Amino acid sequence: MPSINPAVIQWIGQMADTDQVVAYYAYQCLQEEVFRVSRPGERAAQTALANALGEALVAQAKPGQGAGSRGAASFRSNVFLTSAAKERTEPLYPRRVRSNLARLLGYLPVEAAVPPLAKALNDLEGREAARQALECNPSERATDALIAALNAAGPTFCVGVVNSLAKRKGERVLAALRTAAGDPQTEVRIAALQALADFPEPSHDAILEKATKAASARERRAAHVARARLARTLRASGNPSAADRICRAILASDAPEPQKKAGRFALGIS
């Protein structure tokens, strides 16, 4: 296993510097180092660097260290809060450093980058950068981490996870997106409907058709649009019969006029 540039550890620490010039320069140096080992044939070097960056990403602070250690002084006179602070763990590096570390790991398409990124999905401050980095990683373990993240709190984040999964392939991805189409959160359901429309799978129309009868007007509108998109996806993939079947169903439904117009155009009906 090749060793990493000794300056990497120094640059990671400098990214937390209060001097923005120092912090930015350190990030640029790390980014250049990542790009340097990203050439084909450098997998071992990529893995070594991913291990170093990943270790820093999930590093936990010791008592008196960490981004929140300064705030502890405000309740030192309170024995209960002080005790709770000692038991609570917190990241060693501040949010901006953790986000930068996750972003850098996204440039390294090796499996070693996945475990720390998957762990960072539990970090409310850094999970969005981790999600974006996992989206770029080709590993099946990255897919597993994204699927698991669908159970996270917060509709905005879960919509991002759905969008990341939509860029991947495989039956497990499709199964997760189908499940997301029934999520309790409207935003997540709509994102899943839009994602399903981009996969050339005729059976998805049953899910989209059901959503056209949803209680939410926004969801109904999104489902009608998604049906037209699914028909286009199927036609482009070489399945015109399935596409025509959906177009005829759109014309027979209460779809808005733009989607019916698209259906007539696809069927060659003037």
N, C-alpha and C positions, 0 to 999 in steps of 0.2 A: 504494500500500500504506500503510495507516494506521500511525502509530507507536504503540508501546506506552507505557503509563504508565512514566515514568522510574524510579519507585520499585520496579518489578518486579525489576530486577537487585539492588537493595539488599535486598529481602525474601528473594530466593533466598539471598544470602549470609548473612543473619541466621538463616535456618533451621538453619544449622550452628553457631550460637552455643551455647556450653556452658551458658548460662543458659536453662533450659527455658521460662521466661516469655517471654523475647525470641524464642526459636525458635518457640514456639506462636503468639505474636502475629503473627509474620511469615507463618506458614502460613495463619492465618486471613485476613490481608490479601490473600494471593495467591488464596485460595479465593474471596473476595468479588470480586476482580478477574475471575477466571474466570467466575463466575456473572453478572457484569455484562455480559460480552461474549457470553454464551451465548444471548442473546435472538435470535429470528428476524430475519434481515436483517443480522446482524453477522458474516457469514462472513469478510470481509476482516480484521476485528479479531481474530476467533478464530484465523485462520491466523497473523497476526503474533505473537500471544501464544503459540501452539503452537510457533512457531519459536524463541522465546526460552526457553521451558521445556525444549524438546527439546534445544537446544544445551547447556544446563546439565546435563541428565540424562546426556549422553554425554561431557561435558567430561573430559579427561584432565589429570592433574596434571603440572606441571613438576617438576624435581628440587627436593626440599625442601618441596614442597607436598603436599597430599592427605591422606587420612584415615590413611594408614599411615606418614607421614613421621616421627612421633615415635618409632615403634618402631625406626627405622633406627639410632638412637643406640646401641642395645644391641649392635650388631655392627660398629661403625665400626673396631674394631681388627682385624677379619678382612677381609683384602684381597679374598678370593674372594666373600664375601657382599656386601661393599660394591659390588663390580663388578656383581654380579647385580642388586642393588637399583637401580643406575643404569640398567640396560638394561630393567628391568621397568617397565611403565606401570601406573598405577593411577588410579581415578576421582578427580576433583578434590574431589567432595563425599562425605561419609560416607553409610553405608547408609540411615539414616533420611531424609536429605534426598532421596536418589535415589528412595526409595519414595514420598515425598510428591510429588515432581515427576511420577512416573509416574501417580500417582493423579489429580493435577490434569489431566494430559493426557487422562485417560479421560473428563473432563467436556467435552472439546472434540471434537465429532464431525466433524473435518476431516481430510483426507488428510495434511496437514502433520504431524500428530501421529504418524503411523504409522512413518516411518523411524527416529526415535530410539527409539521403543518396541520396534521389531523388533530394533534393535541391542542394546537393554537385555535382551533375552531371553537373551543370552550372558553376562549378569552374574549369577553364581550368587547373589549377595546381593539383587539387585533384580528378578530375573526374574519372581517371582510377582506383584508389583505391576504389572509391565509386561504380563503375561499378562491380568490382570483388566482393565486399561485397554484393551487391544486387543479384548477381548470386547465392549466397548461401542461400538467404532468401526465404523460401517457400511461403510467402504471395503473394496473387494475386495483391496486390498493388505494390509489387516489380516487377511483370511482367508488370504492367501498366507503371511503371517508365522506365523500359528498352525499352519497345516499343516506348515510347515518345522520348527516347534518340536516336532513329534511325534518327531523324531529326537534330541531332547535327552536328556541323562543324567538318571536318577532317576525311578522309577515314580510317586512322588507328584506331581511336577510334570507329568508326561505325562498323568496322570489328569485334572489340572486343565485341560490343553490339550484333551483329549477333551471334557470338559464344556463348555468354551467353544465348541468347534466344533459341539456338539450344538444350540446356540442359533442357529446360522446356517443358511443354505439354499444349495442349489446342488449340481450333480452332483459338483463337485470336493470339496465337503465330504463327501458320501456316499462317494465313492471313498476318501477319507482314513480315514473311520471304518471302512469295510470292511477296509482294510489293517490298521488298528489292532486289529481283532477277531482278527488272527492274530499280534499282537505277542508276542515272547518273554516279556514280563512279565505275570504273571497279573492283576495289578491293572489294567493297561491294557486287557487283553482284556475283562475284566468291565465296565469303564466303557464300552467301545465297544459291547458287546452291549446294555447298557442304553440307550445313545444310539440305536442302530439301531432299537430297538423303538418309538421315538417318531416315526419317519418312516413315512408310509403307503405303504410299498413292499413288496408281497407277496414279492418275491425275497429279502428279508432273512430270511425264515423258514428258508431252506436253511442260512444261516450259523448261526442260532440252534439249529436242530436238530442240526447237527454239534457245536456246543458242548455240547449235553446229554450227549455221550459223552466229554467231556474227562476227563483223568486227575484233575484237581482237583475235589474234591467241591464246593468253594465256587463254582467256575466252572459246574459242572453245575447247581447250584441256581439261580444267577443266570440261566442260559440258559433254564431252565424258566419262571421268572418273566417273563423278557423275551418269551418266546413268547406268554404270556397277554396281556401289555401290547401286543404287536404286533397281536394279534387285536382288541383294544379300539380301538387307533389306526385300524385299517383300517375297522372298523365306523363309527366316528365320522366318518371321511372319506368315507363313502358307498360303501364296497366290502364289503357284507355277505357276498357269496359267498366272497371270499378269507378273511374273518374266520371264517366257518363251516368252511372247509376246514382252517384251522389248529386250530380248536377240536376238530374230529374227530381230527386227528393227535395232539393233546395227550391225548385220551381213549385213544387206541390205544398211547400210549407209556408209559414208566415214570415219568412225571411225578409229583411229590408230590401228595397228595390236595387241598391247597388249589387248585392249578392245575387239577386235573381237575374240582373243584367249580365253579370259575369257567367252565370249558368247558361243563359241563352246563347251568349257568345261562344262558349265552349262547345255547345251542342250544335252550333251553326243555325240557330233559330233566329230569324230576323224579327 
